[in-house]
Amino acid sequence: MTYKELKIQVSKNVGLDEEIISKVLDETFFSIKQALRKDERIQIPTFGVFHVKERKERKGINPRTRKKITISAKKIPIFTPSYSLRKEIEKGHFET
């Protein structure tokens, strides 16, 4: 599902103009990104948790040259689905 498809679907579901939904979605995603930049955890009940994981520096091999390299440490965003979301996906049934 693309952003545009999401916007249309939400607009139909709640009966609001797509422009309003677009602003709400943009602000929601912006707020999530801002929280992740601050290493905050975002927990949405029945959906899941967004958080940042720090990957340590590690050794690796360049696949092209086969030389040993050091892969630098970095932070990555992680999404962990809630138990109820995992079960709904497993069953193929979603409650609204």
KOLZADREN-469781 format. One line per 5 residues: number of its first residue (from 1); their letters; for each residue y, z, x of C-alpha. Coordinates in steps of 0.02 Angstrom, whole numbers, plus 32768, in hexadecimal, padded with zeros to 4 digits. Each point is the difference from the previous one (the first is absolute). Example, Ala and Ser with C-alpha at 12.3 -4.5 7.8 and 13.67 -1.06 7.14 Angstrom:
1> as> 7F1F,8186,8267  80AC,7FDF,8045
# end
This chain:
1> mtyke> 8000,8000,8000  80A9,7FD0,8045  80A3,8060,7FEE  803A,7F83,7F7C  7F5E,8012,7F9D
6> lkiqv> 800E,80BD,800A  80B3,7FFA,7FC2  7FD0,7F91,7F6C  7F69,806C,7FD3  8062,80A3,8005
11> sknvg> 808D,7FB0,7F9C  7F86,7FCC,7F78  7FA9,80AA,7FFF  809E,8069,7FED  806C,7F84,7FA1
16> ldeei> 8092,7FFF,807A  805C,7F70,8051  7FB6,7FBC,80A1  80A5,801F,805A  7FF7,80BA,7FD9
21> iskvl> 7F49,8008,8034  802B,7FA5,80A2  8083,8084,802A  7F87,808D,7FD7  7F76,7FB4,806B
26> detff> 8077,7FDE,8090  803F,80B3,7FFE  7F4F,8045,7FF2  7FC4,7F9D,8097  809F,802A,8061
31> sikqa> 7FE7,80BA,7FDD  7F4B,7FF8,8038  8031,7FA7,80A1  808B,807D,8023  7F89,8092,7FE9
36> lrkde> 7F7F,7FB1,8073  8085,7FE4,8085  801E,80BC,7FFA  7F44,8020,8011  7FFC,8046,7F50
41> riqip> 7F67,7FFA,7F91  8012,7FAD,7F54  7F81,803B,7F82  7FF4,7FA6,7F58  7F85,8057,7F8A
46> tfgvf> 7F70,7F93,7FC2  8036,7F76,807A  7FF9,803D,80B3  805B,803B,809B  806D,7FA0,807B
51> hvker> 8013,804D,80AB  801D,7FD4,80B6  7F77,800C,8083  8025,8002,80B9  7F8B,7F99,806B
56> kerkg> 7FEF,803D,80B1  8013,7F93,8099  7F5A,7FB3,802E  7FAE,7F87,8078  7FCF,7F52,7FC9
61> inprt> 7FD3,7F54,803F  8068,7F63,7FE9  7F84,7F8A,7FAB  804E,7F67,804E  8009,803A,80B6
66> rkkit> 7F7D,808B,7FFC  8079,806F,8060  800A,80BA,7FD9  80A0,8030,7FA7  8050,809B,7FB8
71> isakk> 8022,7FF9,7F46  8098,806A,7FDD  8008,808D,7F82  8048,7FD6,7F57  8014,803F,7F4F
76> ipift> 7FAD,7FA5,7F71  8012,8015,7F43  7F62,8037,7FA6  7FD5,7FFD,7F47  7F74,806E,7FC1
81> psysl> 7FCF,7FE1,7F4A  7FE6,8095,7F8F  7F53,8030,7FC4  8028,7FC6,7F4F  803F,7F56,803D
86> rkeie> 7F63,7FE7,8069  7F93,802A,7F6A  8062,7F8B,7F8D  7FED,7F71,807B  7F47,8026,8016
91> kghfe> 7FE5,7FFB,7F43  8074,7F6C,7FE5  8056,8061,7F75  80B7,8035,8003  8056,8079,7F8D
96> t> 80B5,7FDF,7FD3
# end
